[in-house]
Amino acid sequence: MDAPLSQSGRKPQLMLTSSDDVPLWRAHPDRFAGAIAPDGAACDEWEEQLDPLPVGIALDCPPVPDEEDENVERPVTLFYIRQCKEAFRDRLHEDAAFYYLRNAETFASLRAAVLALGDISGRTVIAELTLADDEGHLSDGTDVRAAIGVLQRIGVTTVILRARSMEELSEALEKTAPYARLPLGVCAPAAWFDERRPLYNAEIAVPAENEHAETLLHAVDEKAVCLSIPRDHDDFILAPDGNNAHFIDPTIDISDEIECGPRLGEELIEAEDASGAFKLLLETEDDLVALEECRCMISRPVCLCAENADLLEQGLRVFPGLALYDGTWEQPDEVVHYWERKYGLVRL
């Protein structure tokens, strides 16, 4: 399911989330973009009732493993991706038009869940992000622009924002809209629309828990203030480090190779003021563990390099941002193209 990129400031379309709202869809089919079913059985039933409306299935991200647990394999990210596959496999449905990923504990875990779903399913993915403050950060401190910058390059087609208030939603949309290259949506109680705060480029509205689409539809049509912000900044590359949004150009100064060994943390600190991006060298599987353990110390865009293509791909799975590729140990073009599509690799 691909929601259109709207620049008209029109009212957002709704997602149907309850069988009670089927009559509403029949009365106003043009006001709905799709339906989110709780499971495969409901998906089958709704597909018959709602044809031709796209019907997908909601998937909850599994709990994040305790990194202090000695039984958890390292790198934890690769272990968690396997857990996601196990959790998702039994819930996949051959007729689902899309999957709606929600309830991720961290942004890194949401990204891992997206990769896992991409490994076992070719369906469209809609992802939900929950804001935790009025400055556009998620609960783990990730900048919402960084999160969307990554998701839109790894196969997610629509991002739905949740927040603690309509003010936070409005400000996050305003902050994000110029850089988003995918449709944005909101999940909010209908009463919030009474505040008349602008919804910038919001194209989808999802009913809050225990609310019906009819209540939300009335609020959207009668009270929503929908404004458009041009999607610009195409002269810069958005290269998040997994937590922060970085805007760079192809001529960015990249550091000398930094080995992902025992001194990685120290070397990152030493290189912080000397270059615009860190070039991290992967030589062994232990380097993947070091890369993961030091991710909170990475404050610049990252260029990953490795002589071994398989090891570099594992690094792309572990690193939660968008890695740069400058051609060091040049890989076949078709391989790099695959990494661009799968992991959002940025080829300079």
Residue pairs with C-beta under 8 A, 6 or more apart in sequence:
1 33
1 34
1 54
1 56
1 97
1 98
1 124
1 126
1 157
1 158
2 124
2 157
2 158
2 183
3 13
3 33
3 34
3 157
3 158
3 183
3 185
3 203
3 204
4 183
4 203
5 182
5 183
5 203
5 231
6 183
6 201
6 203
6 228
7 201
7 228
7 230
7 231
8 228
9 226
9 227
9 228
10 226
11 31
11 220
11 221
11 224
11 226
12 185
12 186
12 199
12 202
12 203
12 204
12 205
12 220
12 224
12 226
13 31
13 32
13 33
13 203
13 204
13 205
14 31
14 32
14 33
14 204
14 205
14 206
14 207
14 213
14 216
14 217
14 220
15 32
15 33
15 34
15 35
15 36
15 185
15 204
15 205
15 206
15 207
15 213
16 22
16 24
16 25
16 32
16 34
16 35
16 36
16 46
16 50
16 53
16 213
17 35
17 36
17 206
17 207
17 213
18 207
18 212
18 213
19 42
19 45
19 46
19 49
20 212
21 212
21 213
21 214
22 46
22 49
22 50
24 212
24 213
24 214
24 217
25 32
25 35
25 50
25 53
25 213
28 217
29 53
31 217
31 221
32 53
32 213
33 54
33 203
33 204
34 53
34 54
34 55
34 56
34 97
34 98
35 46
35 50
35 53
35 54
35 55
35 56
36 55
36 56
36 57
36 58
36 100
36 206
37 43
37 46
37 55
37 56
37 57
37 58
37 96
38 57
38 58
39 57
39 91
40 57
40 91
40 93
40 96
43 55
43 56
43 57
43 93
43 95
43 96
44 93
44 95
46 55
47 55
47 95
54 97
54 98
55 95
55 96
55 97
56 96
56 97
56 98
56 99
56 100
56 123
56 124
56 126
57 91
57 93
57 96
57 98
57 99
57 100
58 99
58 100
58 102
59 88
59 91
59 99
59 100
59 101
59 102
59 113
59 117
60 102
60 103
61 84
61 101
61 102
61 103
61 104
61 105
61 109
61 110
61 113
62 80
62 83
62 84
62 87
62 113
63 105
64 80
64 105
64 106
64 109
65 72
65 76
65 79
65 80
65 83
66 72
67 76
72 79
73 79
74 288
74 289
74 292
75 288
75 289
75 291
75 292
75 314
75 318
76 292
77 108
77 112
77 292
77 317
77 318
77 320
78 288
78 314
78 317
78 318
80 109
80 112
81 112
81 115
81 116
81 119
81 317
82 116
84 112
84 113
84 116
84 117
85 116
85 119
85 120
88 99
88 113
88 116
88 117
88 120
88 121
89 120
92 99
92 120
92 121
96 123
97 123
97 124
98 123
98 124
98 125
98 126
98 157
99 117
99 121
99 123
99 124
99 125
99 126
100 126
100 128
101 110
101 113
101 114
101 117
101 125
101 126
101 127
101 128
102 127
102 128
103 128
104 110
104 113
104 128
105 139
105 140
106 138
106 139
106 140
106 142
107 129
107 138
107 140
107 142
107 146
107 147
107 150
107 242
107 243
107 320
108 140
108 242
108 295
108 320
110 127
110 129
110 147
110 151
111 150
111 151
111 154
111 320
112 317
114 125
114 127
114 151
114 154
114 155
114 156
115 154
115 317
115 342
115 343
117 123
117 125
118 125
118 154
118 155
118 342
124 157
125 155
125 156
125 157
126 156
126 157
126 158
126 159
126 160
127 151
127 156
127 158
127 159
127 160
128 159
128 160
128 161
128 162
128 187
129 138
129 144
129 147
129 148
129 159
129 160
129 161
129 162
130 138
130 139
130 161
130 162
130 163
131 137
131 138
131 144
131 161
131 162
131 163
131 164
131 168
131 169
131 172
132 138
132 139
132 164
133 168
134 165
134 167
134 168
134 171
135 171
136 143
136 144
136 145
136 171
136 172
136 175
136 176
137 143
137 144
138 144
138 147
140 243
141 243
142 242
142 243
143 240
143 243
143 244
143 245
144 161
144 172
144 175
144 176
145 175
145 176
145 179
145 238
145 240
145 245
146 240
146 241
146 242
146 243
146 244
146 245
146 321
147 159
147 240
148 159
148 176
148 179
148 180
148 182
148 184
149 179
149 238
149 239
149 240
149 245
149 322
150 240
150 242
150 320
150 321
150 322
150 344
151 159
151 182
152 159
152 180
152 181
152 182
153 322
153 340
153 344
154 342
154 343
154 344
155 341
155 342
156 182
157 182
157 183
158 182
158 183
158 184
158 185
158 203
158 204
159 180
159 182
159 183
159 184
159 185
160 184
160 185
160 186
160 187
160 204
160 206
161 169
161 172
161 173
161 184
161 185
161 186
161 187
162 169
162 186
162 187
162 188
163 169
163 172
163 188
165 192
166 188
166 192
166 193
166 195
166 197
167 195
167 197
169 186
169 188
169 192
169 197
169 199
170 197
170 198
170 199
170 200
173 184
173 186
173 198
173 199
173 200
173 201
173 202
174 198
174 200
174 229
176 184
177 184
177 200
177 201
177 229
177 231
178 229
178 230
178 231
178 232
178 233
179 231
179 233
179 238
179 245
180 201
180 231
181 231
183 203
183 204
184 201
184 202
184 203
184 204
185 202
185 203
185 204
185 205
185 206
186 199
186 202
186 204
186 205
186 206
187 205
187 206
187 207
187 208
188 205
188 208
189 208
189 211
190 207
190 208
190 211
190 215
190 216
190 218
190 219
191 219
192 219
193 219
193 220
193 222
193 223
193 224
194 219
194 223
196 223
196 225
197 225
198 225
198 226
198 227
199 224
199 225
199 226
199 227
200 227
200 228
200 229
201 227
201 228
201 229
201 231
202 226
205 216
205 220
205 224
207 213
207 215
207 216
208 216
233 247
235 249
236 247
236 248
236 249
237 247
237 248
237 249
237 250
237 346
238 245
238 246
238 247
238 322
239 246
239 247
239 248
239 277
239 301
239 321
239 322
239 324
239 346
240 246
240 301
240 321
240 322
241 298
241 299
241 300
241 301
241 302
241 321
242 295
242 298
242 319
242 320
242 321
243 295
243 296
243 298
243 320
243 321
244 299
246 300
246 301
248 276
248 277
248 301
250 348
252 276
252 277
252 301
252 324
252 348
253 275
253 276
253 277
254 275
254 276
254 277
254 278
254 279
254 303
254 324
254 326
255 271
255 274
255 275
255 277
255 278
255 279
256 279
257 279
257 280
257 281
257 305
257 328
258 264
258 267
258 268
258 271
258 278
258 279
258 280
258 281
259 267
259 281
259 283
259 287
260 280
260 281
260 282
260 283
260 287
260 288
260 290
260 291
260 294
261 286
261 287
261 290
262 290
264 280
264 290
264 291
264 294
265 294
265 297
268 278
268 294
268 297
268 298
268 299
269 297
271 278
272 299
272 300
275 300
276 300
276 301
277 300
277 301
277 302
277 303
277 324
278 298
278 300
278 301
278 302
278 303
279 302
279 303
279 304
279 305
279 326
279 328
280 291
280 302
280 303
280 304
280 305
280 315
281 287
281 305
281 306
282 288
282 291
282 304
282 305
282 306
282 308
282 311
282 312
282 314
282 315
283 306
283 307
283 311
284 311
285 311
285 314
287 311
287 315
288 311
288 314
288 315
288 318
291 315
291 318
291 319
292 318
295 319
295 320
298 321
301 321
301 322
301 324
302 319
302 321
302 323
302 324
303 323
303 324
303 325
303 326
303 328
303 348
304 312
304 315
304 316
304 319
304 323
304 324
304 325
305 312
305 325
305 326
305 328
305 329
306 312
306 315
306 329
307 329
309 331
309 335
312 331
312 339
313 339
313 343
315 323
316 323
316 339
316 342
316 343
316 345
317 343
322 343
322 344
322 345
322 346
323 343
323 344
323 345
323 346
324 345
324 346
324 348
325 336
325 339
325 345
325 346
325 347
325 348
326 348
327 348
336 345
336 347
339 345
340 346
340 347
